[in-house]
């Protein structure tokens, strides 16, 4: 089946994990159309016109429109960088804020509404007290690629997609909720501030402090 299957691969530009996933698809079938982009970039005309067997969304910057999902004869699947209890955006940030001891990655069918389709498979890994955004992200992306190879290699072998008994446990986190998590206010105690700093500090991305009608951006720890 692998030589006949046609794939639309949607992913993040200049990302080594996306590149590895795309290379794997191209090694197994010549019928691969791909579109890699950044936030706000338009979906390519070639992708919009695609019809075929399988859509793969891997760290994709697009919400795939319903008409395109319906053109996938076999399946339209997404690899979500979180476990089913963290749909939407800012997944690892909310997990760190919640001080979880376990996190994961999810493969699921795509539906018109983001992170609501049936779950195919989940992989989980431990989270440690010393973890921060960078270390959890690194582990997430490693496990996500393992999950990708597992699921997609099965498709190339002609195996049916797994069906997980897991379900999404909440509605997807929104941009507004994420922005609120990124905000520190004077009424918060030291413990709350520490949780938010741990959950949202990642290089140049830092939480903001609202004080006296002004908003101040924290500096990364190594610049303070």
PEKA-V244039 format. One record per residue. N is the residue number from 1. SS is DSSP state (@ for helix, = for strand, . for the rest). NEAR is the number of other C-alpha atoms within 12 Angstrom. Layout:
N;SS;NEAR + N;SS;NEAR
This chain:
1;.;18 + 2;.;25 + 3;.;19 + 4;.;18 + 5;.;29 + 6;.;32 + 7;=;39 + 8;=;44 + 9;=;47 + 10;=;41 + 11;=;37 + 12;=;29 + 13;.;24 + 14;.;16 + 15;.;20 + 16;@;19 + 17;@;30 + 18;@;33 + 19;@;24 + 20;@;25 + 21;@;37 + 22;@;38 + 23;@;19 + 24;@;25 + 25;@;34 + 26;@;24 + 27;@;16 + 28;@;25 + 29;.;26 + 30;.;20 + 31;.;25 + 32;=;32 + 33;=;31 + 34;=;36 + 35;=;36 + 36;=;34 + 37;=;26 + 38;.;18 + 39;.;15 + 40;.;12 + 41;.;16 + 42;.;19 + 43;.;28 + 44;.;19 + 45;@;12 + 46;@;18 + 47;@;30 + 48;@;26 + 49;.;19 + 50;.;29 + 51;.;26 + 52;=;27 + 53;=;31 + 54;=;38 + 55;=;45 + 56;=;45 + 57;=;41 + 58;=;45 + 59;.;40 + 60;.;35 + 61;.;27 + 62;.;32 + 63;.;27 + 64;.;36 + 65;.;21 + 66;@;16 + 67;@;17 + 68;@;31 + 69;@;33 + 70;.;24 + 71;.;24 + 72;=;28 + 73;=;19 + 74;=;26 + 75;=;33 + 76;=;40 + 77;=;44 + 78;=;46 + 79;=;48 + 80;=;48 + 81;.;44 + 82;.;43 + 83;.;39 + 84;.;39 + 85;.;33 + 86;.;34 + 87;.;36 + 88;=;30 + 89;.;27 + 90;.;31 + 91;@;37 + 92;@;45 + 93;@;42 + 94;@;36 + 95;@;39 + 96;@;36 + 97;@;31 + 98;.;22 + 99;.;26 + 100;.;28 + 101;.;19 + 102;=;26 + 103;=;36 + 104;=;38 + 105;=;40 + 106;=;48 + 107;=;48 + 108;=;42 + 109;=;36 + 110;.;34 + 111;.;25 + 112;.;20 + 113;.;19 + 114;.;30 + 115;.;38 + 116;.;30 + 117;.;31 + 118;.;28 + 119;=;34 + 120;=;35 + 121;=;34 + 122;=;36 + 123;=;34 + 124;=;28 + 125;=;24 + 126;=;23 + 127;.;26 + 128;.;18 + 129;.;19 + 130;.;16 + 131;.;28 + 132;.;30 + 133;@;33 + 134;@;22 + 135;@;23 + 136;@;39 + 137;@;29 + 138;@;22 + 139;@;28 + 140;@;35 + 141;@;34 + 142;@;25 + 143;@;30 + 144;@;38 + 145;@;34 + 146;@;28 + 147;@;33 + 148;@;39 + 149;@;27 + 150;@;26 + 151;@;34 + 152;@;42 + 153;@;24 + 154;@;18 + 155;@;31 + 156;@;29 + 157;.;19 + 158;.;16 + 159;.;15 + 160;.;15 + 161;.;26 + 162;.;22 + 163;.;18 + 164;.;19 + 165;.;13 + 166;.;21 + 167;.;25 + 168;.;28 + 169;.;16 + 170;.;15 + 171;.;19 + 172;.;27 + 173;=;29 + 174;.;20 + 175;@;14 + 176;@;14 + 177;@;18 + 178;@;24 + 179;@;22 + 180;@;21 + 181;@;35 + 182;.;35 + 183;=;32 + 184;=;31 + 185;=;23 + 186;.;17 + 187;.;14 + 188;.;16 + 189;.;12 + 190;@;13 + 191;@;13 + 192;@;21 + 193;@;24 + 194;@;21 + 195;@;30 + 196;@;36 + 197;@;33 + 198;@;35 + 199;@;38 + 200;@;37 + 201;.;34 + 202;=;28 + 203;.;18 + 204;.;16 + 205;=;21 + 206;.;27 + 207;.;33 + 208;=;27 + 209;=;26 + 210;=;19 + 211;=;15 + 212;.;10 + 213;.;9 + 214;=;13 + 215;=;16 + 216;=;17 + 217;=;20 + 218;.;25 + 219;.;18 + 220;.;18 + 221;@;15 + 222;@;10 + 223;@;9 + 224;.;7
